[in-house]
Amino acid sequence: MRLQVFKFSHRHPCRGFALPQLVIVLFVGALLAAVFFSRTGGGGPEHNAQVADLKTHLRYAQARAMEAQGPEDPRFWGIRRNGGSYQMVVIEADGEQTHRILPGEEDITVVAERLNFVDSFQAVYFDRQGRPYVGDPPARPGTHVDVTVGYRAVKVIRNTGIIP
């Protein structure tokens, strides 16, 4: 009986992938997944449309607040959450609160069944300079205002009121 000795030669390299090749493939796959989920927002087109509507309504409230110039004009314009819906709220100079219909809507209350508000967001108001305020009654936030809806956060920058 003859004993076979296995020798490794460079002529016939081992089959398979090297570790750097596997790392590169996993990195590219993770990058593609991140781009895909950032584009879709993880919630589908209806969710993305309702997030875009919420941003538009926040910008509208901010624009209306910045149009107010006189002392008799409303002091704050904002959006207040009510469960799975939200409304535009105007705080008059005397402190009285009224509701207004948002553009493109048929009712005072905007039903946003696809939006899942996951934080303690209750209300965001804007003053005449466009700066955001939170809560009832409105108070200046210590940081940026984040309205988390499902997988996405709608951010209102603290001192400027920019809504990216």
Biotite code that builds the C-alpha atoms (Angstrom):
import biotite.structure as struc

atoms = struc.array([
    struc.Atom([0.000, 0.000, 0.000], chain_id="A", res_id=1, res_name="MET", atom_name="CA", element="C"),
    struc.Atom([1.310, 3.285, -1.038], chain_id="A", res_id=2, res_name="ARG", atom_name="CA", element="C"),
    struc.Atom([0.908, 6.364, 1.153], chain_id="A", res_id=3, res_name="LEU", atom_name="CA", element="C"),
    struc.Atom([-0.215, 9.488, -0.662], chain_id="A", res_id=4, res_name="GLN", atom_name="CA", element="C"),
    struc.Atom([1.233, 12.771, 0.393], chain_id="A", res_id=5, res_name="VAL", atom_name="CA", element="C"),
    struc.Atom([-0.830, 15.864, -0.365], chain_id="A", res_id=6, res_name="PHE", atom_name="CA", element="C"),
    struc.Atom([1.165, 18.789, -1.561], chain_id="A", res_id=7, res_name="LYS", atom_name="CA", element="C"),
    struc.Atom([-0.093, 22.280, -2.141], chain_id="A", res_id=8, res_name="PHE", atom_name="CA", element="C"),
    struc.Atom([1.046, 23.743, -5.325], chain_id="A", res_id=9, res_name="SER", atom_name="CA", element="C"),
    struc.Atom([0.588, 27.181, -6.752], chain_id="A", res_id=10, res_name="HIS", atom_name="CA", element="C"),
    struc.Atom([-0.599, 25.707, -10.012], chain_id="A", res_id=11, res_name="ARG", atom_name="CA", element="C"),
    struc.Atom([-3.966, 24.677, -8.594], chain_id="A", res_id=12, res_name="HIS", atom_name="CA", element="C"),
    struc.Atom([-5.047, 27.222, -5.968], chain_id="A", res_id=13, res_name="PRO", atom_name="CA", element="C"),
    struc.Atom([-7.852, 26.387, -3.539], chain_id="A", res_id=14, res_name="CYS", atom_name="CA", element="C"),
    struc.Atom([-11.283, 27.286, -4.763], chain_id="A", res_id=15, res_name="ARG", atom_name="CA", element="C"),
    struc.Atom([-13.407, 29.836, -2.902], chain_id="A", res_id=16, res_name="GLY", atom_name="CA", element="C"),
    struc.Atom([-13.354, 33.474, -1.985], chain_id="A", res_id=17, res_name="PHE", atom_name="CA", element="C"),
    struc.Atom([-10.754, 35.329, -0.015], chain_id="A", res_id=18, res_name="ALA", atom_name="CA", element="C"),
    struc.Atom([-11.799, 37.238, 3.093], chain_id="A", res_id=19, res_name="LEU", atom_name="CA", element="C"),
    struc.Atom([-11.310, 40.705, 1.517], chain_id="A", res_id=20, res_name="PRO", atom_name="CA", element="C"),
    struc.Atom([-13.578, 39.693, -1.365], chain_id="A", res_id=21, res_name="GLN", atom_name="CA", element="C"),
    struc.Atom([-16.342, 38.629, 1.032], chain_id="A", res_id=22, res_name="LEU", atom_name="CA", element="C"),
    struc.Atom([-16.006, 41.841, 3.031], chain_id="A", res_id=23, res_name="VAL", atom_name="CA", element="C"),
    struc.Atom([-16.303, 43.947, -0.123], chain_id="A", res_id=24, res_name="ILE", atom_name="CA", element="C"),
    struc.Atom([-19.404, 42.066, -1.304], chain_id="A", res_id=25, res_name="VAL", atom_name="CA", element="C"),
    struc.Atom([-21.082, 42.434, 2.113], chain_id="A", res_id=26, res_name="LEU", atom_name="CA", element="C"),
    struc.Atom([-20.200, 46.147, 2.219], chain_id="A", res_id=27, res_name="PHE", atom_name="CA", element="C"),
    struc.Atom([-21.662, 46.792, -1.235], chain_id="A", res_id=28, res_name="VAL", atom_name="CA", element="C"),
    struc.Atom([-24.829, 44.854, -0.299], chain_id="A", res_id=29, res_name="GLY", atom_name="CA", element="C"),
    struc.Atom([-25.263, 46.855, 2.907], chain_id="A", res_id=30, res_name="ALA", atom_name="CA", element="C"),
    struc.Atom([-24.705, 50.101, 1.001], chain_id="A", res_id=31, res_name="LEU", atom_name="CA", element="C"),
    struc.Atom([-27.357, 49.204, -1.584], chain_id="A", res_id=32, res_name="LEU", atom_name="CA", element="C"),
    struc.Atom([-29.818, 48.242, 1.164], chain_id="A", res_id=33, res_name="ALA", atom_name="CA", element="C"),
    struc.Atom([-29.196, 51.545, 2.967], chain_id="A", res_id=34, res_name="ALA", atom_name="CA", element="C"),
    struc.Atom([-29.801, 53.540, -0.214], chain_id="A", res_id=35, res_name="VAL", atom_name="CA", element="C"),
    struc.Atom([-32.960, 51.574, -0.968], chain_id="A", res_id=36, res_name="PHE", atom_name="CA", element="C"),
    struc.Atom([-34.471, 52.016, 2.507], chain_id="A", res_id=37, res_name="PHE", atom_name="CA", element="C"),
    struc.Atom([-33.542, 55.684, 2.671], chain_id="A", res_id=38, res_name="SER", atom_name="CA", element="C"),
    struc.Atom([-35.348, 56.272, -0.629], chain_id="A", res_id=39, res_name="ARG", atom_name="CA", element="C"),
    struc.Atom([-38.481, 54.375, 0.307], chain_id="A", res_id=40, res_name="THR", atom_name="CA", element="C"),
    struc.Atom([-38.474, 55.439, 3.941], chain_id="A", res_id=41, res_name="GLY", atom_name="CA", element="C"),
    struc.Atom([-39.498, 51.924, 4.868], chain_id="A", res_id=42, res_name="GLY", atom_name="CA", element="C"),
    struc.Atom([-43.183, 52.787, 4.752], chain_id="A", res_id=43, res_name="GLY", atom_name="CA", element="C"),
    struc.Atom([-44.178, 52.680, 1.111], chain_id="A", res_id=44, res_name="GLY", atom_name="CA", element="C"),
    struc.Atom([-45.417, 55.410, -1.204], chain_id="A", res_id=45, res_name="PRO", atom_name="CA", element="C"),
    struc.Atom([-48.556, 56.266, 0.803], chain_id="A", res_id=46, res_name="GLU", atom_name="CA", element="C"),
    struc.Atom([-46.496, 56.790, 3.951], chain_id="A", res_id=47, res_name="HIS", atom_name="CA", element="C"),
    struc.Atom([-43.981, 58.944, 2.070], chain_id="A", res_id=48, res_name="ASN", atom_name="CA", element="C"),
    struc.Atom([-46.805, 61.039, 0.601], chain_id="A", res_id=49, res_name="ALA", atom_name="CA", element="C"),
    struc.Atom([-48.324, 61.671, 4.031], chain_id="A", res_id=50, res_name="GLN", atom_name="CA", element="C"),
    struc.Atom([-44.896, 62.615, 5.452], chain_id="A", res_id=51, res_name="VAL", atom_name="CA", element="C"),
    struc.Atom([-44.486, 65.068, 2.552], chain_id="A", res_id=52, res_name="ALA", atom_name="CA", element="C"),
    struc.Atom([-47.970, 66.484, 3.276], chain_id="A", res_id=53, res_name="ASP", atom_name="CA", element="C"),
    struc.Atom([-47.067, 66.960, 6.950], chain_id="A", res_id=54, res_name="LEU", atom_name="CA", element="C"),
    struc.Atom([-43.893, 68.829, 5.958], chain_id="A", res_id=55, res_name="LYS", atom_name="CA", element="C"),
    struc.Atom([-45.899, 70.996, 3.553], chain_id="A", res_id=56, res_name="THR", atom_name="CA", element="C"),
    struc.Atom([-48.471, 71.798, 6.245], chain_id="A", res_id=57, res_name="HIS", atom_name="CA", element="C"),
    struc.Atom([-45.722, 72.702, 8.733], chain_id="A", res_id=58, res_name="LEU", atom_name="CA", element="C"),
    struc.Atom([-44.149, 75.011, 6.145], chain_id="A", res_id=59, res_name="ARG", atom_name="CA", element="C"),
    struc.Atom([-47.541, 76.569, 5.428], chain_id="A", res_id=60, res_name="TYR", atom_name="CA", element="C"),
    struc.Atom([-48.135, 77.265, 9.135], chain_id="A", res_id=61, res_name="ALA", atom_name="CA", element="C"),
    struc.Atom([-44.684, 78.809, 9.343], chain_id="A", res_id=62, res_name="GLN", atom_name="CA", element="C"),
    struc.Atom([-45.293, 81.013, 6.291], chain_id="A", res_id=63, res_name="ALA", atom_name="CA", element="C"),
    struc.Atom([-48.629, 82.235, 7.680], chain_id="A", res_id=64, res_name="ARG", atom_name="CA", element="C"),
    struc.Atom([-46.998, 83.065, 11.012], chain_id="A", res_id=65, res_name="ALA", atom_name="CA", element="C"),
    struc.Atom([-44.288, 85.066, 9.255], chain_id="A", res_id=66, res_name="MET", atom_name="CA", element="C"),
    struc.Atom([-46.931, 87.064, 7.331], chain_id="A", res_id=67, res_name="GLU", atom_name="CA", element="C"),
    struc.Atom([-48.400, 88.374, 10.595], chain_id="A", res_id=68, res_name="ALA", atom_name="CA", element="C"),
    struc.Atom([-47.019, 91.836, 11.323], chain_id="A", res_id=69, res_name="GLN", atom_name="CA", element="C"),
    struc.Atom([-49.492, 93.842, 13.380], chain_id="A", res_id=70, res_name="GLY", atom_name="CA", element="C"),
    struc.Atom([-50.301, 93.478, 17.078], chain_id="A", res_id=71, res_name="PRO", atom_name="CA", element="C"),
    struc.Atom([-53.838, 92.349, 16.247], chain_id="A", res_id=72, res_name="GLU", atom_name="CA", element="C"),
    struc.Atom([-52.568, 89.552, 13.982], chain_id="A", res_id=73, res_name="ASP", atom_name="CA", element="C"),
    struc.Atom([-52.373, 85.995, 15.352], chain_id="A", res_id=74, res_name="PRO", atom_name="CA", element="C"),
    struc.Atom([-49.395, 85.379, 17.602], chain_id="A", res_id=75, res_name="ARG", atom_name="CA", element="C"),
    struc.Atom([-48.699, 81.738, 16.654], chain_id="A", res_id=76, res_name="PHE", atom_name="CA", element="C"),
    struc.Atom([-49.612, 79.419, 13.801], chain_id="A", res_id=77, res_name="TRP", atom_name="CA", element="C"),
    struc.Atom([-48.993, 75.703, 14.156], chain_id="A", res_id=78, res_name="GLY", atom_name="CA", element="C"),
    struc.Atom([-49.910, 72.067, 13.773], chain_id="A", res_id=79, res_name="ILE", atom_name="CA", element="C"),
    struc.Atom([-51.386, 70.087, 16.674], chain_id="A", res_id=80, res_name="ARG", atom_name="CA", element="C"),
    struc.Atom([-51.567, 66.312, 16.737], chain_id="A", res_id=81, res_name="ARG", atom_name="CA", element="C"),
    struc.Atom([-54.739, 64.567, 17.781], chain_id="A", res_id=82, res_name="ASN", atom_name="CA", element="C"),
    struc.Atom([-54.137, 60.799, 17.827], chain_id="A", res_id=83, res_name="GLY", atom_name="CA", element="C"),
    struc.Atom([-53.623, 59.663, 14.223], chain_id="A", res_id=84, res_name="GLY", atom_name="CA", element="C"),
    struc.Atom([-54.606, 63.030, 12.785], chain_id="A", res_id=85, res_name="SER", atom_name="CA", element="C"),
    struc.Atom([-53.555, 66.660, 13.041], chain_id="A", res_id=86, res_name="TYR", atom_name="CA", element="C"),
    struc.Atom([-55.031, 70.145, 12.705], chain_id="A", res_id=87, res_name="GLN", atom_name="CA", element="C"),
    struc.Atom([-53.855, 73.668, 12.032], chain_id="A", res_id=88, res_name="MET", atom_name="CA", element="C"),
    struc.Atom([-54.188, 75.809, 15.142], chain_id="A", res_id=89, res_name="VAL", atom_name="CA", element="C"),
    struc.Atom([-53.964, 79.597, 15.339], chain_id="A", res_id=90, res_name="VAL", atom_name="CA", element="C"),
    struc.Atom([-53.322, 81.326, 18.654], chain_id="A", res_id=91, res_name="ILE", atom_name="CA", element="C"),
    struc.Atom([-54.700, 84.848, 18.452], chain_id="A", res_id=92, res_name="GLU", atom_name="CA", element="C"),
    struc.Atom([-53.102, 87.864, 20.133], chain_id="A", res_id=93, res_name="ALA", atom_name="CA", element="C"),
    struc.Atom([-55.601, 87.591, 23.017], chain_id="A", res_id=94, res_name="ASP", atom_name="CA", element="C"),
    struc.Atom([-54.706, 83.896, 23.555], chain_id="A", res_id=95, res_name="GLY", atom_name="CA", element="C"),
    struc.Atom([-57.820, 82.436, 21.939], chain_id="A", res_id=96, res_name="GLU", atom_name="CA", element="C"),
    struc.Atom([-57.195, 79.294, 19.888], chain_id="A", res_id=97, res_name="GLN", atom_name="CA", element="C"),
    struc.Atom([-58.977, 78.654, 16.590], chain_id="A", res_id=98, res_name="THR", atom_name="CA", element="C"),
    struc.Atom([-58.679, 76.014, 13.896], chain_id="A", res_id=99, res_name="HIS", atom_name="CA", element="C"),
    struc.Atom([-58.200, 76.660, 10.190], chain_id="A", res_id=100, res_name="ARG", atom_name="CA", element="C"),
    struc.Atom([-58.510, 74.429, 7.155], chain_id="A", res_id=101, res_name="ILE", atom_name="CA", element="C"),
    struc.Atom([-55.182, 73.577, 5.576], chain_id="A", res_id=102, res_name="LEU", atom_name="CA", element="C"),
    struc.Atom([-54.765, 74.104, 1.827], chain_id="A", res_id=103, res_name="PRO", atom_name="CA", element="C"),
    struc.Atom([-55.843, 71.133, -0.265], chain_id="A", res_id=104, res_name="GLY", atom_name="CA", element="C"),
    struc.Atom([-57.922, 69.674, 2.562], chain_id="A", res_id=105, res_name="GLU", atom_name="CA", element="C"),
    struc.Atom([-61.700, 69.489, 2.865], chain_id="A", res_id=106, res_name="GLU", atom_name="CA", element="C"),
    struc.Atom([-61.907, 69.353, 6.644], chain_id="A", res_id=107, res_name="ASP", atom_name="CA", element="C"),
    struc.Atom([-60.177, 70.963, 9.611], chain_id="A", res_id=108, res_name="ILE", atom_name="CA", element="C"),
    struc.Atom([-58.791, 67.590, 10.692], chain_id="A", res_id=109, res_name="THR", atom_name="CA", element="C"),
    struc.Atom([-56.230, 65.897, 8.455], chain_id="A", res_id=110, res_name="VAL", atom_name="CA", element="C"),
    struc.Atom([-56.503, 62.136, 8.901], chain_id="A", res_id=111, res_name="VAL", atom_name="CA", element="C"),
    struc.Atom([-53.076, 60.582, 8.508], chain_id="A", res_id=112, res_name="ALA", atom_name="CA", element="C"),
    struc.Atom([-53.693, 56.876, 8.964], chain_id="A", res_id=113, res_name="GLU", atom_name="CA", element="C"),
    struc.Atom([-50.306, 55.928, 7.509], chain_id="A", res_id=114, res_name="ARG", atom_name="CA", element="C"),
    struc.Atom([-48.404, 58.182, 9.904], chain_id="A", res_id=115, res_name="LEU", atom_name="CA", element="C"),
    struc.Atom([-47.400, 56.490, 13.111], chain_id="A", res_id=116, res_name="ASN", atom_name="CA", element="C"),
    struc.Atom([-46.387, 59.246, 15.520], chain_id="A", res_id=117, res_name="PHE", atom_name="CA", element="C"),
    struc.Atom([-43.907, 57.471, 17.780], chain_id="A", res_id=118, res_name="VAL", atom_name="CA", element="C"),
    struc.Atom([-42.739, 60.337, 19.963], chain_id="A", res_id=119, res_name="ASP", atom_name="CA", element="C"),
    struc.Atom([-44.383, 62.718, 22.364], chain_id="A", res_id=120, res_name="SER", atom_name="CA", element="C"),
    struc.Atom([-45.044, 65.314, 19.652], chain_id="A", res_id=121, res_name="PHE", atom_name="CA", element="C"),
    struc.Atom([-48.241, 67.160, 20.466], chain_id="A", res_id=122, res_name="GLN", atom_name="CA", element="C"),
    struc.Atom([-47.905, 70.546, 18.787], chain_id="A", res_id=123, res_name="ALA", atom_name="CA", element="C"),
    struc.Atom([-45.437, 72.658, 16.815], chain_id="A", res_id=124, res_name="VAL", atom_name="CA", element="C"),
    struc.Atom([-46.083, 76.398, 16.543], chain_id="A", res_id=125, res_name="TYR", atom_name="CA", element="C"),
    struc.Atom([-44.244, 79.169, 14.731], chain_id="A", res_id=126, res_name="PHE", atom_name="CA", element="C"),
    struc.Atom([-43.847, 82.804, 15.769], chain_id="A", res_id=127, res_name="ASP", atom_name="CA", element="C"),
    struc.Atom([-43.580, 85.871, 13.509], chain_id="A", res_id=128, res_name="ARG", atom_name="CA", element="C"),
    struc.Atom([-39.890, 85.193, 12.879], chain_id="A", res_id=129, res_name="GLN", atom_name="CA", element="C"),
    struc.Atom([-40.616, 81.596, 11.843], chain_id="A", res_id=130, res_name="GLY", atom_name="CA", element="C"),
    struc.Atom([-38.995, 80.079, 14.943], chain_id="A", res_id=131, res_name="ARG", atom_name="CA", element="C"),
    struc.Atom([-40.544, 76.842, 16.232], chain_id="A", res_id=132, res_name="PRO", atom_name="CA", element="C"),
    struc.Atom([-42.242, 76.431, 19.599], chain_id="A", res_id=133, res_name="TYR", atom_name="CA", element="C"),
    struc.Atom([-43.522, 73.173, 21.087], chain_id="A", res_id=134, res_name="VAL", atom_name="CA", element="C"),
    struc.Atom([-46.354, 72.153, 23.380], chain_id="A", res_id=135, res_name="GLY", atom_name="CA", element="C"),
    struc.Atom([-49.487, 73.807, 24.743], chain_id="A", res_id=136, res_name="ASP", atom_name="CA", element="C"),
    struc.Atom([-48.910, 76.611, 25.654], chain_id="A", res_id=137, res_name="PRO", atom_name="CA", element="C"),
    struc.Atom([-46.072, 77.183, 23.176], chain_id="A", res_id=138, res_name="PRO", atom_name="CA", element="C"),
    struc.Atom([-42.571, 77.176, 24.676], chain_id="A", res_id=139, res_name="ALA", atom_name="CA", element="C"),
    struc.Atom([-39.164, 77.511, 23.032], chain_id="A", res_id=140, res_name="ARG", atom_name="CA", element="C"),
    struc.Atom([-37.547, 74.086, 22.556], chain_id="A", res_id=141, res_name="PRO", atom_name="CA", element="C"),
    struc.Atom([-34.122, 73.345, 24.001], chain_id="A", res_id=142, res_name="GLY", atom_name="CA", element="C"),
    struc.Atom([-33.098, 71.537, 20.833], chain_id="A", res_id=143, res_name="THR", atom_name="CA", element="C"),
    struc.Atom([-34.379, 70.805, 17.335], chain_id="A", res_id=144, res_name="HIS", atom_name="CA", element="C"),
    struc.Atom([-37.985, 69.679, 17.046], chain_id="A", res_id=145, res_name="VAL", atom_name="CA", element="C"),
    struc.Atom([-38.308, 66.111, 15.769], chain_id="A", res_id=146, res_name="ASP", atom_name="CA", element="C"),
    struc.Atom([-41.645, 64.706, 14.720], chain_id="A", res_id=147, res_name="VAL", atom_name="CA", element="C"),
    struc.Atom([-41.011, 60.991, 14.266], chain_id="A", res_id=148, res_name="THR", atom_name="CA", element="C"),
    struc.Atom([-43.482, 59.330, 11.949], chain_id="A", res_id=149, res_name="VAL", atom_name="CA", element="C"),
    struc.Atom([-42.858, 55.644, 11.464], chain_id="A", res_id=150, res_name="GLY", atom_name="CA", element="C"),
    struc.Atom([-39.351, 55.214, 10.113], chain_id="A", res_id=151, res_name="TYR", atom_name="CA", element="C"),
    struc.Atom([-38.739, 58.872, 9.315], chain_id="A", res_id=152, res_name="ARG", atom_name="CA", element="C"),
    struc.Atom([-38.215, 61.978, 11.374], chain_id="A", res_id=153, res_name="ALA", atom_name="CA", element="C"),
    struc.Atom([-39.463, 65.373, 10.269], chain_id="A", res_id=154, res_name="VAL", atom_name="CA", element="C"),
    struc.Atom([-36.994, 67.848, 11.735], chain_id="A", res_id=155, res_name="LYS", atom_name="CA", element="C"),
    struc.Atom([-37.582, 71.536, 12.452], chain_id="A", res_id=156, res_name="VAL", atom_name="CA", element="C"),
    struc.Atom([-34.313, 73.343, 13.116], chain_id="A", res_id=157, res_name="ILE", atom_name="CA", element="C"),
    struc.Atom([-34.391, 75.179, 16.455], chain_id="A", res_id=158, res_name="ARG", atom_name="CA", element="C"),
    struc.Atom([-33.441, 78.812, 15.830], chain_id="A", res_id=159, res_name="ASN", atom_name="CA", element="C"),
    struc.Atom([-34.202, 79.107, 12.138], chain_id="A", res_id=160, res_name="THR", atom_name="CA", element="C"),
    struc.Atom([-37.319, 76.964, 11.739], chain_id="A", res_id=161, res_name="GLY", atom_name="CA", element="C"),
    struc.Atom([-35.921, 75.336, 8.603], chain_id="A", res_id=162, res_name="ILE", atom_name="CA", element="C"),
    struc.Atom([-37.765, 72.130, 7.707], chain_id="A", res_id=163, res_name="ILE", atom_name="CA", element="C"),
    struc.Atom([-35.393, 70.041, 5.536], chain_id="A", res_id=164, res_name="PRO", atom_name="CA", element="C"),
])
